[in-house]
Amino acid sequence: MQSSLSGGSLPPGTLQRPRVGRFRLRVRQAIGKTRRFLQSKLFKAKTDQLLTLRQGECTRCGACCKILFRCPFLIEKPENAPGDIYSCSIYENRFSQCRLYPIASRDLLEVEEECGYTFTEPKTRTH
């Protein structure tokens, strides 16, 4: 079994992330939350550009709703089928940083579960 960031074990086949201390993870998450808030509010053109590199879809795992702290709007129904366990009580009016998550590939380093999104590398110009 592989170790998770929290010190527990992950099922076989689960994405293994580099081992990072709990404090360092929380600092990374706090910086990321602040960056995504500012990014979504102040740098909309850059945000749109970054989102063109995003692929995949949300698996409704709820991991992004537990970054740094558990979102008070997250509803959990463990009796439901996977992919239907988590929902948002303010989904239609959710915050822009929630709607846009993940904005960049580094955002995926803040969740402790595998995300349904991936990112492609930006195309570089050749002269």
Phi and psi in radians as a Rosetta constraint file:
Dihedral C 1 N 2 CA 2 C 2 CIRCULARHARMONIC -1.684 0.35
Dihedral N 2 CA 2 C 2 N 3 CIRCULARHARMONIC 2.687 0.35
Dihedral C 2 N 3 CA 3 C 3 CIRCULARHARMONIC -1.529 0.35
Dihedral N 3 CA 3 C 3 N 4 CIRCULARHARMONIC 2.437 0.35
Dihedral C 3 N 4 CA 4 C 4 CIRCULARHARMONIC -1.615 0.35
Dihedral N 4 CA 4 C 4 N 5 CIRCULARHARMONIC 3.058 0.35
Dihedral C 4 N 5 CA 5 C 5 CIRCULARHARMONIC -1.127 0.35
Dihedral N 5 CA 5 C 5 N 6 CIRCULARHARMONIC -0.447 0.35
Dihedral C 5 N 6 CA 6 C 6 CIRCULARHARMONIC -1.538 0.35
Dihedral N 6 CA 6 C 6 N 7 CIRCULARHARMONIC -0.015 0.35
Dihedral C 6 N 7 CA 7 C 7 CIRCULARHARMONIC 1.663 0.35
Dihedral N 7 CA 7 C 7 N 8 CIRCULARHARMONIC -0.127 0.35
Dihedral C 7 N 8 CA 8 C 8 CIRCULARHARMONIC -1.439 0.35
Dihedral N 8 CA 8 C 8 N 9 CIRCULARHARMONIC -2.917 0.35
Dihedral C 8 N 9 CA 9 C 9 CIRCULARHARMONIC -2.024 0.35
Dihedral N 9 CA 9 C 9 N 10 CIRCULARHARMONIC 2.658 0.35
Dihedral C 9 N 10 CA 10 C 10 CIRCULARHARMONIC -1.898 0.35
Dihedral N 10 CA 10 C 10 N 11 CIRCULARHARMONIC 2.614 0.35
Dihedral C 10 N 11 CA 11 C 11 CIRCULARHARMONIC -1.154 0.35
Dihedral N 11 CA 11 C 11 N 12 CIRCULARHARMONIC 2.697 0.35
Dihedral C 11 N 12 CA 12 C 12 CIRCULARHARMONIC -0.989 0.35
Dihedral N 12 CA 12 C 12 N 13 CIRCULARHARMONIC 2.494 0.35
Dihedral C 12 N 13 CA 13 C 13 CIRCULARHARMONIC 1.527 0.35
Dihedral N 13 CA 13 C 13 N 14 CIRCULARHARMONIC -0.108 0.35
Dihedral C 13 N 14 CA 14 C 14 CIRCULARHARMONIC -1.363 0.35
Dihedral N 14 CA 14 C 14 N 15 CIRCULARHARMONIC 2.486 0.35
Dihedral C 14 N 15 CA 15 C 15 CIRCULARHARMONIC -0.967 0.35
Dihedral N 15 CA 15 C 15 N 16 CIRCULARHARMONIC 2.203 0.35
Dihedral C 15 N 16 CA 16 C 16 CIRCULARHARMONIC -1.615 0.35
Dihedral N 16 CA 16 C 16 N 17 CIRCULARHARMONIC 2.186 0.35
Dihedral C 16 N 17 CA 17 C 17 CIRCULARHARMONIC -1.792 0.35
Dihedral N 17 CA 17 C 17 N 18 CIRCULARHARMONIC 2.679 0.35
Dihedral C 17 N 18 CA 18 C 18 CIRCULARHARMONIC -1.021 0.35
Dihedral N 18 CA 18 C 18 N 19 CIRCULARHARMONIC 2.497 0.35
Dihedral C 18 N 19 CA 19 C 19 CIRCULARHARMONIC -1.280 0.35
Dihedral N 19 CA 19 C 19 N 20 CIRCULARHARMONIC 2.111 0.35
Dihedral C 19 N 20 CA 20 C 20 CIRCULARHARMONIC -2.231 0.35
Dihedral N 20 CA 20 C 20 N 21 CIRCULARHARMONIC 2.411 0.35
Dihedral C 20 N 21 CA 21 C 21 CIRCULARHARMONIC -1.056 0.35
Dihedral N 21 CA 21 C 21 N 22 CIRCULARHARMONIC 2.647 0.35
Dihedral C 21 N 22 CA 22 C 22 CIRCULARHARMONIC -1.009 0.35
Dihedral N 22 CA 22 C 22 N 23 CIRCULARHARMONIC -0.747 0.35
Dihedral C 22 N 23 CA 23 C 23 CIRCULARHARMONIC -1.108 0.35
Dihedral N 23 CA 23 C 23 N 24 CIRCULARHARMONIC -0.789 0.35
Dihedral C 23 N 24 CA 24 C 24 CIRCULARHARMONIC -1.113 0.35
Dihedral N 24 CA 24 C 24 N 25 CIRCULARHARMONIC -0.654 0.35
Dihedral C 24 N 25 CA 25 C 25 CIRCULARHARMONIC -1.106 0.35
Dihedral N 25 CA 25 C 25 N 26 CIRCULARHARMONIC -0.779 0.35
Dihedral C 25 N 26 CA 26 C 26 CIRCULARHARMONIC -1.113 0.35
Dihedral N 26 CA 26 C 26 N 27 CIRCULARHARMONIC -0.676 0.35
Dihedral C 26 N 27 CA 27 C 27 CIRCULARHARMONIC -1.114 0.35
Dihedral N 27 CA 27 C 27 N 28 CIRCULARHARMONIC -0.803 0.35
Dihedral C 27 N 28 CA 28 C 28 CIRCULARHARMONIC -1.023 0.35
Dihedral N 28 CA 28 C 28 N 29 CIRCULARHARMONIC -0.745 0.35
Dihedral C 28 N 29 CA 29 C 29 CIRCULARHARMONIC -1.145 0.35
Dihedral N 29 CA 29 C 29 N 30 CIRCULARHARMONIC -0.722 0.35
Dihedral C 29 N 30 CA 30 C 30 CIRCULARHARMONIC -1.121 0.35
Dihedral N 30 CA 30 C 30 N 31 CIRCULARHARMONIC -0.757 0.35
Dihedral C 30 N 31 CA 31 C 31 CIRCULARHARMONIC -1.118 0.35
Dihedral N 31 CA 31 C 31 N 32 CIRCULARHARMONIC -0.751 0.35
Dihedral C 31 N 32 CA 32 C 32 CIRCULARHARMONIC -1.100 0.35
Dihedral N 32 CA 32 C 32 N 33 CIRCULARHARMONIC -0.758 0.35
Dihedral C 32 N 33 CA 33 C 33 CIRCULARHARMONIC -1.060 0.35
Dihedral N 33 CA 33 C 33 N 34 CIRCULARHARMONIC -0.756 0.35
Dihedral C 33 N 34 CA 34 C 34 CIRCULARHARMONIC -1.136 0.35
Dihedral N 34 CA 34 C 34 N 35 CIRCULARHARMONIC -0.782 0.35
Dihedral C 34 N 35 CA 35 C 35 CIRCULARHARMONIC -1.077 0.35
Dihedral N 35 CA 35 C 35 N 36 CIRCULARHARMONIC -0.788 0.35
Dihedral C 35 N 36 CA 36 C 36 CIRCULARHARMONIC -1.142 0.35
Dihedral N 36 CA 36 C 36 N 37 CIRCULARHARMONIC -0.661 0.35
Dihedral C 36 N 37 CA 37 C 37 CIRCULARHARMONIC -1.056 0.35
Dihedral N 37 CA 37 C 37 N 38 CIRCULARHARMONIC -0.907 0.35
Dihedral C 37 N 38 CA 38 C 38 CIRCULARHARMONIC -1.131 0.35
Dihedral N 38 CA 38 C 38 N 39 CIRCULARHARMONIC -0.729 0.35
Dihedral C 38 N 39 CA 39 C 39 CIRCULARHARMONIC -1.023 0.35
Dihedral N 39 CA 39 C 39 N 40 CIRCULARHARMONIC -0.806 0.35
Dihedral C 39 N 40 CA 40 C 40 CIRCULARHARMONIC -1.264 0.35
Dihedral N 40 CA 40 C 40 N 41 CIRCULARHARMONIC -0.440 0.35
Dihedral C 40 N 41 CA 41 C 41 CIRCULARHARMONIC -1.633 0.35
Dihedral N 41 CA 41 C 41 N 42 CIRCULARHARMONIC -0.694 0.35
Dihedral C 41 N 42 CA 42 C 42 CIRCULARHARMONIC -1.860 0.35
Dihedral N 42 CA 42 C 42 N 43 CIRCULARHARMONIC -0.435 0.35
Dihedral C 42 N 43 CA 43 C 43 CIRCULARHARMONIC -2.144 0.35
Dihedral N 43 CA 43 C 43 N 44 CIRCULARHARMONIC 1.023 0.35
Dihedral C 43 N 44 CA 44 C 44 CIRCULARHARMONIC -1.119 0.35
Dihedral N 44 CA 44 C 44 N 45 CIRCULARHARMONIC -0.679 0.35
Dihedral C 44 N 45 CA 45 C 45 CIRCULARHARMONIC -1.127 0.35
Dihedral N 45 CA 45 C 45 N 46 CIRCULARHARMONIC -0.775 0.35
Dihedral C 45 N 46 CA 46 C 46 CIRCULARHARMONIC -1.139 0.35
Dihedral N 46 CA 46 C 46 N 47 CIRCULARHARMONIC -0.668 0.35
Dihedral C 46 N 47 CA 47 C 47 CIRCULARHARMONIC -1.061 0.35
Dihedral N 47 CA 47 C 47 N 48 CIRCULARHARMONIC -0.816 0.35
Dihedral C 47 N 48 CA 48 C 48 CIRCULARHARMONIC -1.048 0.35
Dihedral N 48 CA 48 C 48 N 49 CIRCULARHARMONIC -0.686 0.35
Dihedral C 48 N 49 CA 49 C 49 CIRCULARHARMONIC -1.128 0.35
Dihedral N 49 CA 49 C 49 N 50 CIRCULARHARMONIC -0.764 0.35
Dihedral C 49 N 50 CA 50 C 50 CIRCULARHARMONIC -1.136 0.35
Dihedral N 50 CA 50 C 50 N 51 CIRCULARHARMONIC -0.653 0.35
Dihedral C 50 N 51 CA 51 C 51 CIRCULARHARMONIC -1.203 0.35
Dihedral N 51 CA 51 C 51 N 52 CIRCULARHARMONIC -0.326 0.35
Dihedral C 51 N 52 CA 52 C 52 CIRCULARHARMONIC -1.185 0.35
Dihedral N 52 CA 52 C 52 N 53 CIRCULARHARMONIC -0.328 0.35
Dihedral C 52 N 53 CA 53 C 53 CIRCULARHARMONIC -1.539 0.35
Dihedral N 53 CA 53 C 53 N 54 CIRCULARHARMONIC -0.150 0.35
Dihedral C 53 N 54 CA 54 C 54 CIRCULARHARMONIC -1.454 0.35
Dihedral N 54 CA 54 C 54 N 55 CIRCULARHARMONIC 2.396 0.35
Dihedral C 54 N 55 CA 55 C 55 CIRCULARHARMONIC -2.296 0.35
Dihedral N 55 CA 55 C 55 N 56 CIRCULARHARMONIC 2.781 0.35
Dihedral C 55 N 56 CA 56 C 56 CIRCULARHARMONIC 1.773 0.35
Dihedral N 56 CA 56 C 56 N 57 CIRCULARHARMONIC -2.880 0.35
Dihedral C 56 N 57 CA 57 C 57 CIRCULARHARMONIC -2.635 0.35
Dihedral N 57 CA 57 C 57 N 58 CIRCULARHARMONIC 2.862 0.35
Dihedral C 57 N 58 CA 58 C 58 CIRCULARHARMONIC -1.226 0.35
Dihedral N 58 CA 58 C 58 N 59 CIRCULARHARMONIC 2.328 0.35
Dihedral C 58 N 59 CA 59 C 59 CIRCULARHARMONIC -1.722 0.35
Dihedral N 59 CA 59 C 59 N 60 CIRCULARHARMONIC 0.055 0.35
Dihedral C 59 N 60 CA 60 C 60 CIRCULARHARMONIC 0.976 0.35
Dihedral N 60 CA 60 C 60 N 61 CIRCULARHARMONIC 0.742 0.35
Dihedral C 60 N 61 CA 61 C 61 CIRCULARHARMONIC -1.417 0.35
Dihedral N 61 CA 61 C 61 N 62 CIRCULARHARMONIC -0.320 0.35
Dihedral C 61 N 62 CA 62 C 62 CIRCULARHARMONIC 1.424 0.35
Dihedral N 62 CA 62 C 62 N 63 CIRCULARHARMONIC 0.009 0.35
Dihedral C 62 N 63 CA 63 C 63 CIRCULARHARMONIC -1.086 0.35
Dihedral N 63 CA 63 C 63 N 64 CIRCULARHARMONIC -0.681 0.35
Dihedral C 63 N 64 CA 64 C 64 CIRCULARHARMONIC -1.245 0.35
Dihedral N 64 CA 64 C 64 N 65 CIRCULARHARMONIC -0.337 0.35
Dihedral C 64 N 65 CA 65 C 65 CIRCULARHARMONIC -1.481 0.35
Dihedral N 65 CA 65 C 65 N 66 CIRCULARHARMONIC 0.004 0.35
Dihedral C 65 N 66 CA 66 C 66 CIRCULARHARMONIC -2.103 0.35
Dihedral N 66 CA 66 C 66 N 67 CIRCULARHARMONIC 0.306 0.35
Dihedral C 66 N 67 CA 67 C 67 CIRCULARHARMONIC -1.296 0.35
Dihedral N 67 CA 67 C 67 N 68 CIRCULARHARMONIC 2.146 0.35
Dihedral C 67 N 68 CA 68 C 68 CIRCULARHARMONIC 1.261 0.35
Dihedral N 68 CA 68 C 68 N 69 CIRCULARHARMONIC -0.848 0.35
Dihedral C 68 N 69 CA 69 C 69 CIRCULARHARMONIC -2.639 0.35
Dihedral N 69 CA 69 C 69 N 70 CIRCULARHARMONIC 2.806 0.35
Dihedral C 69 N 70 CA 70 C 70 CIRCULARHARMONIC -1.345 0.35
Dihedral N 70 CA 70 C 70 N 71 CIRCULARHARMONIC 2.209 0.35
Dihedral C 70 N 71 CA 71 C 71 CIRCULARHARMONIC -1.100 0.35
Dihedral N 71 CA 71 C 71 N 72 CIRCULARHARMONIC 2.309 0.35
Dihedral C 71 N 72 CA 72 C 72 CIRCULARHARMONIC -1.186 0.35
Dihedral N 72 CA 72 C 72 N 73 CIRCULARHARMONIC -0.219 0.35
Dihedral C 72 N 73 CA 73 C 73 CIRCULARHARMONIC -1.663 0.35
Dihedral N 73 CA 73 C 73 N 74 CIRCULARHARMONIC -0.025 0.35
Dihedral C 73 N 74 CA 74 C 74 CIRCULARHARMONIC -1.340 0.35
Dihedral N 74 CA 74 C 74 N 75 CIRCULARHARMONIC 2.225 0.35
Dihedral C 74 N 75 CA 75 C 75 CIRCULARHARMONIC -1.896 0.35
Dihedral N 75 CA 75 C 75 N 76 CIRCULARHARMONIC 2.252 0.35
Dihedral C 75 N 76 CA 76 C 76 CIRCULARHARMONIC -2.047 0.35
Dihedral N 76 CA 76 C 76 N 77 CIRCULARHARMONIC 2.225 0.35
Dihedral C 76 N 77 CA 77 C 77 CIRCULARHARMONIC -2.228 0.35
Dihedral N 77 CA 77 C 77 N 78 CIRCULARHARMONIC 1.500 0.35
Dihedral C 77 N 78 CA 78 C 78 CIRCULARHARMONIC -1.095 0.35
Dihedral N 78 CA 78 C 78 N 79 CIRCULARHARMONIC -0.316 0.35
Dihedral C 78 N 79 CA 79 C 79 CIRCULARHARMONIC -1.323 0.35
Dihedral N 79 CA 79 C 79 N 80 CIRCULARHARMONIC -0.240 0.35
Dihedral C 79 N 80 CA 80 C 80 CIRCULARHARMONIC -1.340 0.35
Dihedral N 80 CA 80 C 80 N 81 CIRCULARHARMONIC 2.904 0.35
Dihedral C 80 N 81 CA 81 C 81 CIRCULARHARMONIC -1.194 0.35
Dihedral N 81 CA 81 C 81 N 82 CIRCULARHARMONIC 2.672 0.35
Dihedral C 81 N 82 CA 82 C 82 CIRCULARHARMONIC -0.950 0.35
Dihedral N 82 CA 82 C 82 N 83 CIRCULARHARMONIC 2.478 0.35
Dihedral C 82 N 83 CA 83 C 83 CIRCULARHARMONIC 1.557 0.35
Dihedral N 83 CA 83 C 83 N 84 CIRCULARHARMONIC -0.141 0.35
Dihedral C 83 N 84 CA 84 C 84 CIRCULARHARMONIC -2.307 0.35
Dihedral N 84 CA 84 C 84 N 85 CIRCULARHARMONIC 0.233 0.35
Dihedral C 84 N 85 CA 85 C 85 CIRCULARHARMONIC -1.348 0.35
Dihedral N 85 CA 85 C 85 N 86 CIRCULARHARMONIC -0.682 0.35
Dihedral C 85 N 86 CA 86 C 86 CIRCULARHARMONIC -1.894 0.35
Dihedral N 86 CA 86 C 86 N 87 CIRCULARHARMONIC 2.509 0.35
Dihedral C 86 N 87 CA 87 C 87 CIRCULARHARMONIC -2.599 0.35
Dihedral N 87 CA 87 C 87 N 88 CIRCULARHARMONIC 2.941 0.35
Dihedral C 87 N 88 CA 88 C 88 CIRCULARHARMONIC -1.976 0.35
Dihedral N 88 CA 88 C 88 N 89 CIRCULARHARMONIC 2.239 0.35
Dihedral C 88 N 89 CA 89 C 89 CIRCULARHARMONIC -1.280 0.35
Dihedral N 89 CA 89 C 89 N 90 CIRCULARHARMONIC -0.242 0.35
Dihedral C 89 N 90 CA 90 C 90 CIRCULARHARMONIC -2.135 0.35
Dihedral N 90 CA 90 C 90 N 91 CIRCULARHARMONIC 0.548 0.35
Dihedral C 90 N 91 CA 91 C 91 CIRCULARHARMONIC -0.860 0.35
Dihedral N 91 CA 91 C 91 N 92 CIRCULARHARMONIC -0.822 0.35
Dihedral C 91 N 92 CA 92 C 92 CIRCULARHARMONIC -1.186 0.35
Dihedral N 92 CA 92 C 92 N 93 CIRCULARHARMONIC -0.368 0.35
Dihedral C 92 N 93 CA 93 C 93 CIRCULARHARMONIC -2.132 0.35
Dihedral N 93 CA 93 C 93 N 94 CIRCULARHARMONIC 0.427 0.35
Dihedral C 93 N 94 CA 94 C 94 CIRCULARHARMONIC -1.176 0.35
Dihedral N 94 CA 94 C 94 N 95 CIRCULARHARMONIC 2.802 0.35
Dihedral C 94 N 95 CA 95 C 95 CIRCULARHARMONIC -1.169 0.35
Dihedral N 95 CA 95 C 95 N 96 CIRCULARHARMONIC 2.652 0.35
Dihedral C 95 N 96 CA 96 C 96 CIRCULARHARMONIC -1.088 0.35
Dihedral N 96 CA 96 C 96 N 97 CIRCULARHARMONIC -0.647 0.35
Dihedral C 96 N 97 CA 97 C 97 CIRCULARHARMONIC -1.183 0.35
Dihedral N 97 CA 97 C 97 N 98 CIRCULARHARMONIC -0.442 0.35
Dihedral C 97 N 98 CA 98 C 98 CIRCULARHARMONIC -1.313 0.35
Dihedral N 98 CA 98 C 98 N 99 CIRCULARHARMONIC -0.765 0.35
Dihedral C 98 N 99 CA 99 C 99 CIRCULARHARMONIC -1.083 0.35
Dihedral N 99 CA 99 C 99 N 100 CIRCULARHARMONIC -0.591 0.35
Dihedral C 99 N 100 CA 100 C 100 CIRCULARHARMONIC -1.647 0.35
Dihedral N 100 CA 100 C 100 N 101 CIRCULARHARMONIC -0.174 0.35
Dihedral C 100 N 101 CA 101 C 101 CIRCULARHARMONIC -1.100 0.35
Dihedral N 101 CA 101 C 101 N 102 CIRCULARHARMONIC 2.396 0.35
Dihedral C 101 N 102 CA 102 C 102 CIRCULARHARMONIC -1.456 0.35
Dihedral N 102 CA 102 C 102 N 103 CIRCULARHARMONIC 2.461 0.35
Dihedral C 102 N 103 CA 103 C 103 CIRCULARHARMONIC -1.495 0.35
Dihedral N 103 CA 103 C 103 N 104 CIRCULARHARMONIC -0.667 0.35
Dihedral C 103 N 104 CA 104 C 104 CIRCULARHARMONIC -2.385 0.35
Dihedral N 104 CA 104 C 104 N 105 CIRCULARHARMONIC 2.822 0.35
Dihedral C 104 N 105 CA 105 C 105 CIRCULARHARMONIC -1.035 0.35
Dihedral N 105 CA 105 C 105 N 106 CIRCULARHARMONIC -0.550 0.35
Dihedral C 105 N 106 CA 106 C 106 CIRCULARHARMONIC -1.150 0.35
Dihedral N 106 CA 106 C 106 N 107 CIRCULARHARMONIC -0.360 0.35
Dihedral C 106 N 107 CA 107 C 107 CIRCULARHARMONIC -1.095 0.35
Dihedral N 107 CA 107 C 107 N 108 CIRCULARHARMONIC -0.513 0.35
Dihedral C 107 N 108 CA 108 C 108 CIRCULARHARMONIC -1.215 0.35
Dihedral N 108 CA 108 C 108 N 109 CIRCULARHARMONIC -0.280 0.35
Dihedral C 108 N 109 CA 109 C 109 CIRCULARHARMONIC -1.326 0.35
Dihedral N 109 CA 109 C 109 N 110 CIRCULARHARMONIC -0.165 0.35
Dihedral C 109 N 110 CA 110 C 110 CIRCULARHARMONIC -1.650 0.35
Dihedral N 110 CA 110 C 110 N 111 CIRCULARHARMONIC -0.201 0.35
Dihedral C 110 N 111 CA 111 C 111 CIRCULARHARMONIC -1.735 0.35
Dihedral N 111 CA 111 C 111 N 112 CIRCULARHARMONIC 2.651 0.35
Dihedral C 111 N 112 CA 112 C 112 CIRCULARHARMONIC -1.763 0.35
Dihedral N 112 CA 112 C 112 N 113 CIRCULARHARMONIC 0.151 0.35
Dihedral C 112 N 113 CA 113 C 113 CIRCULARHARMONIC -2.249 0.35
Dihedral N 113 CA 113 C 113 N 114 CIRCULARHARMONIC 2.832 0.35
Dihedral C 113 N 114 CA 114 C 114 CIRCULARHARMONIC -1.272 0.35
Dihedral N 114 CA 114 C 114 N 115 CIRCULARHARMONIC 2.325 0.35
Dihedral C 114 N 115 CA 115 C 115 CIRCULARHARMONIC -1.690 0.35
Dihedral N 115 CA 115 C 115 N 116 CIRCULARHARMONIC 2.637 0.35
Dihedral C 115 N 116 CA 116 C 116 CIRCULARHARMONIC -1.332 0.35
Dihedral N 116 CA 116 C 116 N 117 CIRCULARHARMONIC -0.130 0.35
Dihedral C 116 N 117 CA 117 C 117 CIRCULARHARMONIC -1.713 0.35
Dihedral N 117 CA 117 C 117 N 118 CIRCULARHARMONIC 2.582 0.35
Dihedral C 117 N 118 CA 118 C 118 CIRCULARHARMONIC -2.358 0.35
Dihedral N 118 CA 118 C 118 N 119 CIRCULARHARMONIC 2.995 0.35
Dihedral C 118 N 119 CA 119 C 119 CIRCULARHARMONIC -2.283 0.35
Dihedral N 119 CA 119 C 119 N 120 CIRCULARHARMONIC 2.490 0.35
Dihedral C 119 N 120 CA 120 C 120 CIRCULARHARMONIC -1.599 0.35
Dihedral N 120 CA 120 C 120 N 121 CIRCULARHARMONIC 2.825 0.35
Dihedral C 120 N 121 CA 121 C 121 CIRCULARHARMONIC -1.363 0.35
Dihedral N 121 CA 121 C 121 N 122 CIRCULARHARMONIC 2.455 0.35
Dihedral C 121 N 122 CA 122 C 122 CIRCULARHARMONIC -1.106 0.35
Dihedral N 122 CA 122 C 122 N 123 CIRCULARHARMONIC 2.512 0.35
Dihedral C 122 N 123 CA 123 C 123 CIRCULARHARMONIC -1.321 0.35
Dihedral N 123 CA 123 C 123 N 124 CIRCULARHARMONIC 2.315 0.35
Dihedral C 123 N 124 CA 124 C 124 CIRCULARHARMONIC -1.677 0.35
Dihedral N 124 CA 124 C 124 N 125 CIRCULARHARMONIC 2.515 0.35
Dihedral C 124 N 125 CA 125 C 125 CIRCULARHARMONIC -1.402 0.35
Dihedral N 125 CA 125 C 125 N 126 CIRCULARHARMONIC 2.417 0.35
Dihedral C 125 N 126 CA 126 C 126 CIRCULARHARMONIC -1.947 0.35
Dihedral N 126 CA 126 C 126 N 127 CIRCULARHARMONIC 2.447 0.35
